[in-house]
């Protein structure tokens, strides 16, 4: 059973901390973390409107802090989940030679949703829509473990 899961997006202030919080509420016994492929927001809390949207669903992500994805994450986690193909490619570019840790898209776990990525609400401003998709995919991911 996969026990260590890392969620990854671009800045680690919207999608991946939301996924971390949602998944933690579904599977609190697992080791769950999040990171961003960029270093823009290292040390920052999740974006305020995302915190508000998550809190409205009973999920508190205010204590999380952004960090940048690093190659050592491939050995620290059993499964790495990206929010979109661009960040998946950025993660894979850091893969150490010989490492076989799976890297997947979150939307792979709910293909019936018709989405090939989790839209970034920092730009779309649709925090609830993003959380809806994250919750659907996270439930399917949890069921697959």
C-alpha positions as CSV (number, residue, x, y, z in Angstrom):
1,X,0.0,0.0,0.0
2,X,1.3,3.5,-0.9
3,X,1.8,5.4,2.3
4,X,3.8,8.5,1.3
5,X,2.1,10.8,-1.3
6,X,3.3,14.1,-2.6
7,X,1.0,16.5,-4.5
8,X,2.7,19.0,-6.8
9,X,1.6,22.2,-8.6
10,X,3.5,25.3,-9.8
11,X,3.7,27.6,-6.7
12,X,2.4,25.3,-3.9
13,X,-0.1,27.9,-2.7
14,X,-3.3,26.8,-4.3
15,X,-3.8,23.4,-5.9
16,X,-1.3,21.2,-4.2
17,X,-1.9,22.4,-0.7
18,X,-5.6,22.1,-1.3
19,X,-5.0,18.5,-2.5
20,X,-2.8,17.8,0.5
21,X,-5.6,19.1,2.9
22,X,-8.4,17.2,1.1
23,X,-6.4,14.0,0.9
24,X,-5.4,14.3,4.6
25,X,-9.1,14.5,5.5
26,X,-9.7,11.3,3.6
27,X,-6.7,9.3,4.6
28,X,-5.1,10.8,7.8
29,X,-3.0,7.7,8.4
30,X,-0.9,8.4,5.3
31,X,2.2,10.6,5.0
32,X,1.0,13.4,2.7
33,X,2.9,16.5,1.6
34,X,2.8,19.1,-1.2
35,X,5.4,21.1,-3.2
36,X,5.7,23.4,-6.1
37,X,8.0,23.2,-9.1
38,X,8.8,26.9,-8.8
39,X,10.5,28.6,-5.9
40,X,8.3,31.8,-6.0
41,X,6.4,31.2,-2.8
42,X,8.8,29.2,-0.6
43,X,7.7,29.6,3.1
44,X,4.4,31.3,2.2
45,X,1.1,30.0,3.5
46,X,-1.6,28.9,0.9
47,X,-3.2,31.7,-1.0
48,X,-5.9,33.4,1.1
49,X,-8.9,32.7,-1.2
50,X,-7.9,29.0,-1.4
51,X,-7.7,28.8,2.4
52,X,-11.1,30.4,2.6
53,X,-12.7,28.0,0.1
54,X,-11.1,24.9,1.8
55,X,-12.1,26.2,5.3
56,X,-15.7,26.5,4.0
57,X,-15.5,22.7,3.4
58,X,-14.1,22.0,6.9
59,X,-10.5,21.7,5.7
60,X,-7.9,23.9,7.4
61,X,-4.7,24.3,5.3
62,X,-3.5,27.5,7.0
63,X,-0.6,25.8,8.7
64,X,0.9,24.6,5.4
65,X,3.9,26.4,3.9
66,X,5.1,26.3,0.3
67,X,8.2,24.5,-0.6
68,X,9.9,23.7,-3.8
69,X,10.0,20.2,-5.3
70,X,13.5,18.6,-5.1
71,X,15.0,15.4,-6.6
72,X,15.2,13.8,-3.1
73,X,11.4,13.8,-3.1
74,X,11.6,10.8,-5.4
75,X,13.1,8.7,-2.6
76,X,10.9,10.3,0.2
77,X,7.6,9.5,-1.5
78,X,6.0,6.4,-2.9
79,X,3.7,8.3,-5.3
80,X,4.0,11.8,-6.8
81,X,0.8,13.4,-8.0
82,X,0.9,16.4,-10.3
83,X,-1.9,18.9,-11.0
84,X,-1.1,19.3,-14.7
85,X,1.2,18.0,-17.5
86,X,3.6,20.9,-17.4
87,X,4.4,20.4,-13.7
88,X,4.5,16.6,-14.3
89,X,7.2,17.2,-16.9
90,X,9.1,19.5,-14.6
91,X,9.0,16.9,-11.8
92,X,10.1,14.1,-14.2
93,X,13.0,16.3,-15.4
94,X,14.5,16.0,-11.9
95,X,14.1,12.2,-11.7
96,X,17.3,10.6,-10.5
97,X,18.7,7.9,-12.9
98,X,17.2,4.5,-12.1
99,X,14.4,5.9,-9.9
100,X,11.0,4.3,-10.6
101,X,8.7,6.3,-8.3
102,X,5.4,6.7,-10.1
103,X,4.4,10.3,-11.2
104,X,0.8,10.7,-12.2
105,X,-1.8,13.4,-12.9
106,X,-4.4,13.8,-10.2
107,X,-7.1,13.8,-12.9
108,X,-6.0,10.3,-14.0
109,X,-7.9,9.1,-10.9
110,X,-11.3,10.4,-12.2
111,X,-11.2,10.2,-16.0
112,X,-15.0,10.4,-16.1
113,X,-14.7,14.1,-15.1
114,X,-13.5,15.0,-18.6
115,X,-10.5,17.0,-17.2
116,X,-6.9,16.5,-18.2
117,X,-5.6,18.8,-15.5
118,X,-6.6,20.7,-12.4
119,X,-7.2,24.3,-13.4
120,X,-5.2,26.8,-11.4
121,X,-7.6,29.0,-9.4
122,X,-4.9,31.6,-8.9
123,X,-5.7,32.5,-12.5
124,X,-9.2,31.2,-13.0
125,X,-10.5,32.5,-9.7
126,X,-12.7,29.4,-9.5
127,X,-11.6,28.1,-6.1
128,X,-14.7,26.0,-5.5
129,X,-14.6,24.4,-8.9
130,X,-11.0,23.5,-8.4
131,X,-11.8,22.0,-5.0
132,X,-14.7,20.0,-6.4
133,X,-12.4,18.4,-9.0
134,X,-9.7,17.8,-6.4
135,X,-12.2,16.2,-4.0
136,X,-13.5,13.9,-6.7
137,X,-10.1,12.8,-7.8
138,X,-8.8,12.5,-4.2
139,X,-11.7,10.1,-3.3
140,X,-10.9,8.0,-6.4
141,X,-7.2,8.0,-5.5
142,X,-7.9,7.0,-1.9
143,X,-10.2,4.2,-3.2
144,X,-7.3,2.9,-5.4
145,X,-4.9,2.4,-2.5
